[in-house]
Amino acid sequence: MTTALTLVVWSLILAFVQIILFDVVRTGQYGLKWNTGPRDEAVPEISPMGGRLKRAQDNLFETLPLFIAAVLVAHISGRETDMVTLGAEIWFVARVVYVPLYAFGVRQIRSLVWLGSIAGLGMIIAPLVMP
């Protein structure tokens, strides 16, 4: 399996980890009885950490399909260049670093890391649209 495809697999693991992180914080706040029940009752707003973890998860889910599709198209079309591989590595590392930065409320650096992930995504897509 190529590096870029391996990073797709690790990105799926990252997505799962982010789901679990949010669920652990949410269950810690609302309790196991709430988590295992029908969740019909009103609950207080999620904690700031929980909210940030949920937003980080949502943010990942916005670009994860684009990342997966771009890597698969690059692989299937035979255009999985060194730039694609580097873009996949940048995207993945940025997404991993993004989680704790967002969870702990680190401002500007978090946004710069997000921009890095977008640059990595662009590096994957660029060889697909250039002749």
Short mmCIF file of the C-alpha atoms (twelve columns), coordinates in Angstrom:
data_MODEL
# 
_entry.id   MODEL 
# 
loop_
_atom_site.group_PDB 
_atom_site.id 
_atom_site.type_symbol 
_atom_site.label_atom_id 
_atom_site.label_alt_id 
_atom_site.label_comp_id 
_atom_site.label_asym_id 
_atom_site.label_seq_id 
_atom_site.Cartn_x 
_atom_site.Cartn_y 
_atom_site.Cartn_z 
_atom_site.pdbx_PDB_model_num 
ATOM 1   C CA . MET A 1   0.000   0.000  0.000   1 
ATOM 2   C CA . THR A 2   1.308   3.457  -0.850  1 
ATOM 3   C CA . THR A 3   2.067   6.112  1.749   1 
ATOM 4   C CA . ALA A 4   -0.933  8.205  0.724   1 
ATOM 5   C CA . LEU A 5   -3.303  5.230  0.988   1 
ATOM 6   C CA . THR A 6   -1.803  4.323  4.360   1 
ATOM 7   C CA . LEU A 7   -2.545  7.863  5.504   1 
ATOM 8   C CA . VAL A 8   -6.164  7.409  4.425   1 
ATOM 9   C CA . VAL A 9   -6.354  4.459  6.819   1 
ATOM 10  C CA . TRP A 10  -4.701  6.457  9.616   1 
ATOM 11  C CA . SER A 11  -7.123  9.306  8.926   1 
ATOM 12  C CA . LEU A 12  -10.032 6.944  9.494   1 
ATOM 13  C CA . ILE A 13  -8.437  5.955  12.801  1 
ATOM 14  C CA . LEU A 14  -8.044  9.650  13.643  1 
ATOM 15  C CA . ALA A 15  -11.736 10.191 12.901  1 
ATOM 16  C CA . PHE A 16  -12.642 7.318  15.216  1 
ATOM 17  C CA . VAL A 17  -10.379 8.695  17.959  1 
ATOM 18  C CA . GLN A 18  -12.026 12.109 17.660  1 
ATOM 19  C CA . ILE A 19  -15.485 10.514 17.967  1 
ATOM 20  C CA . ILE A 20  -14.364 8.685  21.119  1 
ATOM 21  C CA . LEU A 21  -12.725 11.798 22.631  1 
ATOM 22  C CA . PHE A 22  -15.934 13.773 22.286  1 
ATOM 23  C CA . ASP A 23  -18.043 10.889 23.598  1 
ATOM 24  C CA . VAL A 24  -15.814 10.465 26.655  1 
ATOM 25  C CA . VAL A 25  -16.103 14.161 27.524  1 
ATOM 26  C CA . ARG A 26  -19.853 14.224 26.846  1 
ATOM 27  C CA . THR A 27  -20.514 11.073 28.883  1 
ATOM 28  C CA . GLY A 28  -18.311 12.440 31.662  1 
ATOM 29  C CA . GLN A 29  -20.485 15.527 31.787  1 
ATOM 30  C CA . TYR A 30  -23.939 13.985 31.352  1 
ATOM 31  C CA . GLY A 31  -23.334 10.557 32.880  1 
ATOM 32  C CA . LEU A 32  -23.546 6.957  31.767  1 
ATOM 33  C CA . LYS A 33  -27.273 6.805  32.549  1 
ATOM 34  C CA . TRP A 34  -27.880 9.614  30.038  1 
ATOM 35  C CA . ASN A 35  -25.551 8.043  27.468  1 
ATOM 36  C CA . THR A 36  -27.243 4.637  27.633  1 
ATOM 37  C CA . GLY A 37  -30.762 6.059  27.775  1 
ATOM 38  C CA . PRO A 38  -32.998 7.504  25.076  1 
ATOM 39  C CA . ARG A 39  -31.505 11.003 25.551  1 
ATOM 40  C CA . ASP A 40  -34.958 12.588 25.572  1 
ATOM 41  C CA . GLU A 41  -34.349 14.955 28.473  1 
ATOM 42  C CA . ALA A 42  -32.918 18.416 28.095  1 
ATOM 43  C CA . VAL A 43  -29.275 18.692 29.108  1 
ATOM 44  C CA . PRO A 44  -27.121 21.689 29.919  1 
ATOM 45  C CA . GLU A 45  -24.828 23.043 27.249  1 
ATOM 46  C CA . ILE A 46  -21.743 20.931 26.689  1 
ATOM 47  C CA . SER A 47  -18.569 22.068 28.472  1 
ATOM 48  C CA . PRO A 48  -16.171 24.357 26.596  1 
ATOM 49  C CA . MET A 49  -13.736 21.440 26.085  1 
ATOM 50  C CA . GLY A 50  -16.550 19.226 24.825  1 
ATOM 51  C CA . GLY A 51  -17.729 21.936 22.458  1 
ATOM 52  C CA . ARG A 52  -14.235 22.416 21.084  1 
ATOM 53  C CA . LEU A 53  -13.762 18.656 20.610  1 
ATOM 54  C CA . LYS A 54  -17.086 18.466 18.764  1 
ATOM 55  C CA . ARG A 55  -16.168 21.403 16.526  1 
ATOM 56  C CA . ALA A 56  -12.749 19.857 15.809  1 
ATOM 57  C CA . GLN A 57  -14.511 16.609 14.881  1 
ATOM 58  C CA . ASP A 58  -16.976 18.452 12.632  1 
ATOM 59  C CA . ASN A 59  -14.073 20.296 11.035  1 
ATOM 60  C CA . LEU A 60  -12.297 17.018 10.272  1 
ATOM 61  C CA . PHE A 61  -15.474 15.590 8.769   1 
ATOM 62  C CA . GLU A 62  -15.675 18.574 6.396   1 
ATOM 63  C CA . THR A 63  -12.358 17.783 4.698   1 
ATOM 64  C CA . LEU A 64  -11.982 14.040 5.308   1 
ATOM 65  C CA . PRO A 65  -14.171 13.053 2.319   1 
ATOM 66  C CA . LEU A 66  -12.214 15.454 0.097   1 
ATOM 67  C CA . PHE A 67  -8.924  13.986 1.323   1 
ATOM 68  C CA . ILE A 68  -10.040 10.398 0.785   1 
ATOM 69  C CA . ALA A 69  -11.476 11.122 -2.654  1 
ATOM 70  C CA . ALA A 70  -8.401  13.053 -3.798  1 
ATOM 71  C CA . VAL A 71  -6.007  10.324 -2.657  1 
ATOM 72  C CA . LEU A 72  -8.115  7.605  -4.290  1 
ATOM 73  C CA . VAL A 73  -8.378  9.519  -7.569  1 
ATOM 74  C CA . ALA A 74  -4.628  10.135 -7.545  1 
ATOM 75  C CA . HIS A 75  -3.969  6.466  -6.887  1 
ATOM 76  C CA . ILE A 76  -6.452  5.073  -9.415  1 
ATOM 77  C CA . SER A 77  -5.413  7.507  -12.147 1 
ATOM 78  C CA . GLY A 78  -1.717  6.762  -11.661 1 
ATOM 79  C CA . ARG A 79  -1.001  10.346 -10.602 1 
ATOM 80  C CA . GLU A 80  0.133   9.599  -7.072  1 
ATOM 81  C CA . THR A 81  3.251   11.734 -7.328  1 
ATOM 82  C CA . ASP A 82  5.734   12.730 -4.641  1 
ATOM 83  C CA . MET A 83  3.736   15.964 -4.315  1 
ATOM 84  C CA . VAL A 84  0.572   13.957 -3.618  1 
ATOM 85  C CA . THR A 85  2.394   11.934 -0.980  1 
ATOM 86  C CA . LEU A 86  3.840   15.052 0.651   1 
ATOM 87  C CA . GLY A 87  0.410   16.721 0.557   1 
ATOM 88  C CA . ALA A 88  -1.150  13.688 2.245   1 
ATOM 89  C CA . GLU A 89  1.547   13.719 4.916   1 
ATOM 90  C CA . ILE A 90  1.063   17.440 5.547   1 
ATOM 91  C CA . TRP A 91  -2.720  17.092 5.664   1 
ATOM 92  C CA . PHE A 92  -2.558  14.191 8.110   1 
ATOM 93  C CA . VAL A 93  0.029   15.692 10.458  1 
ATOM 94  C CA . ALA A 94  -1.853  18.995 10.490  1 
ATOM 95  C CA . ARG A 95  -5.113  17.211 11.317  1 
ATOM 96  C CA . VAL A 96  -3.467  15.353 14.215  1 
ATOM 97  C CA . VAL A 97  -1.894  18.549 15.583  1 
ATOM 98  C CA . TYR A 98  -5.178  20.432 15.117  1 
ATOM 99  C CA . VAL A 99  -7.071  18.306 17.665  1 
ATOM 100 C CA . PRO A 100 -5.196  19.281 20.850  1 
ATOM 101 C CA . LEU A 101 -4.767  22.864 19.651  1 
ATOM 102 C CA . TYR A 102 -8.528  23.194 19.259  1 
ATOM 103 C CA . ALA A 103 -9.333  21.178 22.397  1 
ATOM 104 C CA . PHE A 104 -7.202  23.479 24.556  1 
ATOM 105 C CA . GLY A 105 -8.381  26.656 22.863  1 
ATOM 106 C CA . VAL A 106 -5.111  27.694 21.231  1 
ATOM 107 C CA . ARG A 107 -6.110  30.467 18.874  1 
ATOM 108 C CA . GLN A 108 -4.020  31.701 15.944  1 
ATOM 109 C CA . ILE A 109 -1.735  28.658 15.813  1 
ATOM 110 C CA . ARG A 110 -4.766  26.403 15.417  1 
ATOM 111 C CA . SER A 111 -5.871  28.424 12.395  1 
ATOM 112 C CA . LEU A 112 -2.396  28.285 10.871  1 
ATOM 113 C CA . VAL A 113 -2.350  24.513 11.297  1 
ATOM 114 C CA . TRP A 114 -5.745  24.316 9.611   1 
ATOM 115 C CA . LEU A 115 -4.369  26.356 6.705   1 
ATOM 116 C CA . GLY A 116 -1.494  23.886 6.520   1 
ATOM 117 C CA . SER A 117 -3.962  21.029 6.164   1 
ATOM 118 C CA . ILE A 118 -5.721  22.901 3.368   1 
ATOM 119 C CA . ALA A 119 -2.373  23.461 1.641   1 
ATOM 120 C CA . GLY A 120 -1.698  19.726 1.913   1 
ATOM 121 C CA . LEU A 121 -5.086  18.995 0.373   1 
ATOM 122 C CA . GLY A 122 -4.264  21.402 -2.449  1 
ATOM 123 C CA . MET A 123 -0.993  19.568 -3.058  1 
ATOM 124 C CA . ILE A 124 -2.956  16.348 -3.523  1 
ATOM 125 C CA . ILE A 125 -5.492  17.887 -5.883  1 
ATOM 126 C CA . ALA A 126 -3.093  20.009 -7.977  1 
ATOM 127 C CA . PRO A 127 -1.526  17.109 -9.933  1 
ATOM 128 C CA . LEU A 128 -5.017  15.839 -10.698 1 
ATOM 129 C CA . VAL A 129 -6.127  19.026 -12.459 1 
ATOM 130 C CA . MET A 130 -2.834  19.958 -14.141 1 
ATOM 131 C CA . PRO A 131 -2.014  18.353 -17.476 1 
# 
